[in-house]
Structures are given as C-alpha cells and as structure tokens.
Amino acid sequence: MTRRTRLSIGALLIPAAFIAAFFLAGPERVWALFGPADLGPVAFETLERRSTPNDALACPPGICKAASDVTPPEYGVGAADLRLAFGKMIAAEPRIAAAIPTPRR
C-alpha cells in the first residue's frame, strides 16, 4: 500500500471516527463539552462586550451600556402582530413551508 493510499484512508477514517463517537456518546454529551447552549437571560443594561473578534451587538439607543454595532429597526406594531406578519411573509415564499404563528395574547 502506498503512502498516498494510507493518507487517503486516514483522511476518511478520522472524520468517520469522530462522527461515530458523536452518535455513540450522544449529541447532548458532546455539546456539553463546550458549555451550555442557553446562557440564561441577558441584562442589556449591564451587558459587557467580549474581546473576541466574533462579538457583535444590535441594540436600540439608550438600552445597552455597551457600544452597539448595529441599531435595529423599530416597528410600529406589537410583537404578536409583527410575528404574525413575518410568518405570513415566510409562508408566501416559494419552496418554503412554514406554519403561520398564532399571536399569544
């Protein structure tokens, strides 16, 4: 067996071993190695930015203590109506199947 063949087989077996380990150990146990997915509620008034380059914040003026990268748009309707309108827009797109959410009152 040539060196190139051994490298090719290794390049296939190593990812396959990681995938098998992921499913044998269970996705929850693997993801737990990286910390909890839900970090809990965010207090925007006291939010502090991280120094990592993948940190970004969209916050309305006067809400966050930290500097915002993007100012989000303001809508003249309530959250339930906005959610319903967004659901209708998504449902109208071709090749997308979505249930239209019902507003919570």
N, C-alpha and C positions, 0 to 999 in steps of 0.2 A: 504494500500500500504506500502510495507516495505521500510526501509531506503535505502537498496541496489537498489531497483527498482527506487526510486526517484533520486538517484545519477546517475543511468544509463540513465534515461530520460534527466536529466540535462546535462549530458555529450554529449548527442546528440543534444539537443535543443540550447545550447550555440553556438557551431560552425555553426549550421544551421542559427541562427540569424545573425551571422557575415557575412556569405555568402549572405544571403538575403539583408542585409544592403549594402554590396559591390555592388550588382547588382542594387538595387533600387537607391542608391545615384549616381551610375555611377563610373566606374573604374577610370576615369580621376580625379574626385574629391577626391577619396580615395587616389590615388597615390600622389596627390598634397600635402597631409598632410605630406609626407616625403621629400618634396623638389623636385626641377626639376630633371628630368632624365638626361637631357643634360646640363652639366655644362659649355658648351662652349669650345672654342679652348684651347689647353694646350700649354704653352710656356715651352718646356722642358729645356731650358737654365736656367730658373729661378724656376723650379719646386721644391717645398719643400715637403718632406715626412710627412705623418701624423704619430702620435704616436700610432695609433690603431694597434692591432696585425694582422688585415686582410689587411694591406697595403703591396703591392708588386710592384716592378718596373722592367721592362725589357727595357734596354736602351743601344744602341751601345756606345762603349767607346768614350769619348770626346764630347758627345752630351748633356748629363744631368749634371747639377751641383750636384744633389743629388746622393747618392750611389745607384748603381743598384744591384738588387738581381740576375738577370739573364742577360747574354749577348745574344741577339738574333742572329740567324744565318744571314749571308749575302748571297745573291743570285746574280749570275752573269747575271741576266736578269732584264729588266724593270718591273715596277709594272703591266702594262697591260698584258705582257706575263706571268708573274707569276700568275696573276689572272686567265688567260685562262688555264694554266697548272693545277692549283688547281681545277678548275671547271671540267676539264676532268677527273682528278683523282677521284673526288667525284662521278661523273656520272658513272664511271666504277665499283663502289662498289655495290655489290648485296643488294637488299632491300632498296636502297636509290634512290629517284628520284630527280634530280636537273637539272635545266637549265644551259647549258654551257654559262657563261657570254661572252658578246662580248666586246672586248677591246675598250676603249674610246680613241679616237685619237684627 
